[in-house]
Amino acid sequence: MDQVSLPFAGIRVLDIASFIAAPVAATIFADYGADVIKIEPPQQGDPNRQTWELASYPKAGVNFPWEMDSRGKRSIALDLRCAAGRDVLYRLVKQSDIVITNYPQAVRERLGLRYEDLKAHHPTLIYAAFSGYGEEGPDKDLVGFDVTAFFARAGLLDTNRYEGQPPGVVMPAQGDRSSAVSLFAGIMIALWMREKTGEGAFVSSSLLANGLWANGVGAQAALLGGFLPPRPPRDRPRNALTNAYQTADQRWVQLSIVREERDWPKFCRLVERLDLLTDPRFDTTEKRRAASADLVALLDPVLASKPWPWWREQCDAVGIPIGLIGRLQDLPEDIQARSSGAVVPCLSPGMPETLAAPFQLDRVPLGPRKAAPALGEHASEILTQAGYGADDISHLESRGAFGLAEGRSS
């Protein structure tokens, strides 16, 4: 399927955002054919261009965060602090459908980037604002990253903490990309509303809201006064039948016998331990919970007696839920990840594969994902298409409105 027949062909998105969550929402639009113009500050551009240098990021020889998060976009380095830069922005807004930003509210006001400012130039504009903690409330101006707002404030770090242990540290951006999908969904609703009413909309989402949504079981219970204590250790779980075990080939697996009345007898037959069915410590669900430490002690050598391939084959054959706890080292050889469309070809230099947005559409083959832009790479092209002549562009450059790229580099 060529570009003109992609679902968002003819839609223009202005990505005036930094780091990950908000820009990734724009990346999904780019994947599906929208013309996404990334408006970046001159000199350094989006700080996400440099995140791969952080100690918390794996080193892979390629600026993969930038390539993954900004693929398929065009870049212009526009200085919104000056009037000439804002004039260019407003002209681009008139020619666009969607603006996505995660600038703090005070910065939006200072740069003339509020919804009210842009709506004056485009009454049917869809304006999407992403923040750490939301658009209203006492913490609306706090800077939020996914580890602080999505994981920490929303209770996910505490929910997953083991008893007697401090909260674990998450890998970078694990909350950002799922939050990007929710922002994308909100924008899609606004687009649909505009089709029906002809009116634009203000869309907002936040890391806090997405973290609470992800932590919904615990968060909804908390609103009702229900809480679980910190998670007990693996050898003394709440339920020995939904627990991690190590196999003979030193792989960890997750046993997930949730429908115990059906699957616990099948498991006992599979491992030839029918005595467990009549053992007075384990003959009811309540007793198995109370004696979870004893049951783990019995199941540990059972699971350790066979390798993972045996467990997969035998459990699958009788319908017992069990899953391998994957290691990222396994991903390059994961046939299923490619077959399912989760890993796809990519045109970024030095990066032949990348991750797809977590959904596919029937009859919309996207082809290899495009490369991410260099800072200001498309400035002249964008300005020309916006109606500026060569003299106009030279005049804007002399006024410091934008910077031109000096070759492709991340």
N, C-alpha and C positions, 0 to 999 in steps of 0.2 A: 504494500500500500504506500503510495507516494505522499509527500508532505501535504498537498492540497486536499487530500481525502481523509486526513487524520481528523479526529473529532473536534479538536480545538483550532483547526486551521481558520485563520481570520480573526482569532482572538488575540489581543495584545495585553500583556501583563508587564507592569513595572515592578521590578523587585528592588525595593529601596530598604533593604534589610541586611543584617549582619549575622555572622555565625551560622546556625544550622536550622533550627525549627522552621522559621518563617521562610528562609530561602529554599528549603527543601519542598515546601508547598508549591513554590513557583517552579521548581524543577519538575514536579509531576505534570504541571501544565506544559512545560517544554517537551517532555517525553511524548506527550500526546498531541503535539503539533502547534501549540501556541507560540507566538513570537514573544519571547521573554527578554526584556531589556533590563539588565542589571545596572542600576545606578549606584556607583561606588564613590567614596571620597577619593580625591587625587592623592598622589604619593603612595600610600600603603594599600588603599582599597579596602575591601572587606577583610576584617581580621581573620576570617576563616582561611584566608590564603596562607597564614603562618601557623595554624594550629598543629600541623603535622610535625612541627619542630618540638612540640611539648614532650616532656619525659613520659607522660601517660599514654602517648600514642605509639603503637608498634611502628617500627621502621621497615619500610618496604622499598625504598629507592625511588618512589614516585610520590608526588603530592596527592595521594589518593583521596583525602577528605575533600579537597577543593574540587577535584575532578568528579567525584561522586555527587557532591552537593550542588554543583553549579553547571552541570553538563547541559549542553544544548542552548545556552543563553548567549546573548550578545552583551558586551560591556561598554559602558561609557563612564569615564571618570569625571563626575560633575560636582563642582563646588557649590553646594546649596547655601553656603554662608554669604555668598555675594548675590546681588540682585540679578546679574546677568545669568548666573547659574540657575536661579529660581525661574527666570523667564523661560529658559529652555525646558525646565521641568514642566511648567504649566502648559507649554505647547505640546509636549509629549503626553501629558495627562489628557488633553483634549482628543488625542488620537488613540487613546487606550481604553480598555474595558475594565481592568482590574489594577489596583495598587495594593501591594503587600508591603507592610513595614513592621519592624519591631523596635523602632526608635522610641525611647521613653517619651512620655507626654510633654515634658518640659522641652525636650529637643525638637519634637514635632512643632511645638508652638514657635520656638525660636527660628526654625528653618522654614516656616510657612508651609508645613507639611501636615497640618491637622485635616481631618475629614472636611471640616467647614471650608478650609482654604482651597482644597482641591475640588470639592463639590461645586464651588462658585465657577469653576472653569469647565466642569463636566457634570451636569445635574444627575445623569443616570449612572455615574461611576459606582463601581463596587469597591469599597475600601475595606481592607482586611488588616486589622491591628493585632499583633501578637505581643504578649508581655509575660513577665514572670508570675505576677500575682493578680492580674485582672485590671480592668479599666476603672473600677471604683473601689472605695474602701481605704482604710488607713495605710495599707501597704502597697497601694497602686504604683508608687514611685520607686519602690525598692528594685534594685537590679537583681534579676534572678537567672541562674543557670540551672540546667536540668538536675544537677546533683543537689542544689540547695532548694529549689522550688518543687520540682517533680518528685524527686526521691525523698529528700529530707522532710520538707514541710508537709507533704502529703502522707507521711507515715510509712512509706514503703521500706525505708532503711530499718526502721524499728520493727515493722511487721516481720521482716525476714531475719531479724537478729536472733541468734541462738542464746538460750538462757545462760547468763553469766558471762557473755561475750559482748564486746563493743559492736556497734553497727559496722557492717562491711562497707568497703568503698567500691562504688560501681565504676565500670569503664566509661569513658567519655561518650556523651551524646546518645546513650541508650534511651533516654526519655524524649529527646528532641525529635527523632524521626517518627515515632508514633504520634507525637503531638502534631507534626507536620501534616499527617494524614487527616487528623480531625480539622485542622484549619482549612485544608483543601476541601473537605466535605462541607464545611460552613460556606465557603465561597461558592461551591456548586449549588447549594440551596439558594443563595442570593442570585446566582445566574438564572436559575429556574424561575424564581419570583420575578425577576426583571422581564423574562420572556412573557409572563402572564400579565404583569401590571405596567411594564414600561418604566418602572422606578428603580433607582439604585438602592444601595444599602450599605450600612456599616456592619461589618462582621468582626467579632473579636473572639479570641481564645487565649488561654494562658497555660503555662507549665503547671501551675497549681491545680487548675481544673482538670487537666489531663492526668496528673498524678493521682488525684482523688478518684477519678473515673477508673484508672487502672487498678487502684487499690479498693475497688468498690465493695467487695465482700466485707472487709474490715471497716471501711469508712461508713457504709450504711448502718452496720451494726453499732458503730460508735455513736451515731446520731440517735440511736435508740437506747444507749446506755450499755451496750454489750461489748465486751472486750475479751480477748484471749491473752493469757500471759505469754511472755517470750517463749519462742519455740524450744522445746526440749532437745537435747542432743540426739544424734542418729541412733545411738544404742538404747535410747529410752524415748521413743517417739510417741506422739499421741496415738498413732495407728501403725502397727508394724507391717500392715499390708499395703500401705501407701508410703513406702520408705525406699531409701537408696541402699543398694547392695553391690558388693564387688564380686565379679565373676572370676573364673579360673584364669582367664587371659588378662587379668588386671584392669578390666574395664568396669566402670560404674554404670549400673542400670537403675532405672526407677520402676519399681513394682507399683502398680496402681489398681489394686483390687478394691474397687469402690462398691460394686454390687456383690457384697460378701456372700449373701445367701445363695447366689448362683455360682460365683467364681472360686470361692474358697474351697469347696469340695473338689472342684475340677483341679485346682492347684495341688491339693493333697494327693489326688490320684496320680497326677503327672509326676510328682517327685517320690511316689511310692511311700507316702507317710500317712496312711489312713488312720493311724493311731492318733494323729493330731485332731481328727474330727471328734473323737470321743474323750480326749484328754480333758478332765474337768476344769483345767485352767483356761481352755480355749474353745469350749463347746457353745459359747454364745458370743455375740458381738461385744456385749458389755464386758464379759470376762476377758476377751482378747485385748480390749483397751486397757483394762486394769493390769494385765500381765504382759504389757507390750515389751518390756525389757527381756522377759523370759522367752517370748516368741522370737524376738530378734536374735537372741543367742542361739536358738535352734535353727533359724533360717539362714544365718550367716554361713555356716559350713555347707548348707544345701546349695545355696546360690554359688558359692565358691567352688563347687565340685565340677562345674561345667563352664565352657567358654561362652561368650556372648552369642556367637552364631547358633549354637545349640539352643540356647534359651529363646532366641528369636523364632527359630523354626518351630520348636515345640509349643511355645506359648501361642504363637499365631495360629497354629493348627487347631487348637482347642478354644481360642477366643479369650485368652487371658491377657489383659493389657499389661504390657511391659515395654519400656523404651530405653534406648541407649542414651546415656548422658553424653552428648556430643562434645568433642573438642574442636576448636577452630582449626587445628592442624589437619583435621579430617576433611575440611570443606573442599580443598582443591581436587579431591578424588570423589566427591559426592555426586554420583550420577543423578540422583533424585533431584538435587537442587537445580541442576541444569534442565532436566526433563520437565520439571514443573514450572519453569520460567522464572524461578527466583534468582538465578544467576544467568546473565545474558551477555552477548558480545558487546564490545565497547571500542570506540575509535580514539580514545584518549591515548596520547603517546606513552608507551611503556606499560599500558594497562589494558590488556586485551579482553578482560571480563570485568563486569561490575554487577551490583545488585539492582534488581528491578524494583519499582514501586510494588507494594505487596498485594497486587491484584492484576488480573488480566481481563481484557475484553475480547469476546468472540468476534472474529472477523476484523481485528485490528492488530495485525502484525507490525510491530514498531521498527524492527530492524536494529542494527547496532546502535547503542546510545552514543550521542555525539560528545565531542570534547568540550571541556569548560573553557571559557575565554581568558585571554590575557587581560590585564588591567587596561581599560580604555581601548581595547582592540578594535572595536566597531564604531568609534566616535564619529568619524567622518561619514561613514555609511548611514548611521542613525540620523545625524543632523541633516544630511542631504535628503533623506526620505521624509524628514519632518518639514522640508520646504526651505531650508537655509541654502543660500548660494555660497560659492567659494569665498567671496569677499565677506559675507556674513560670518562664515566660520572663522576666518582669520581675525575678524574684529572680536568675536566672542573669545577666541583664544587669547588675544591681547588683553582682554579685560579679566582674564583669569577664571573664565567660566568652566573650563574643562581642561583635561590633559590628554594628549594623544599618546597612543601606545608606542613603545620603542622596540617592538619585536615581541614574539610570543614567549612568555614565561609566566610561571605561576607566582 
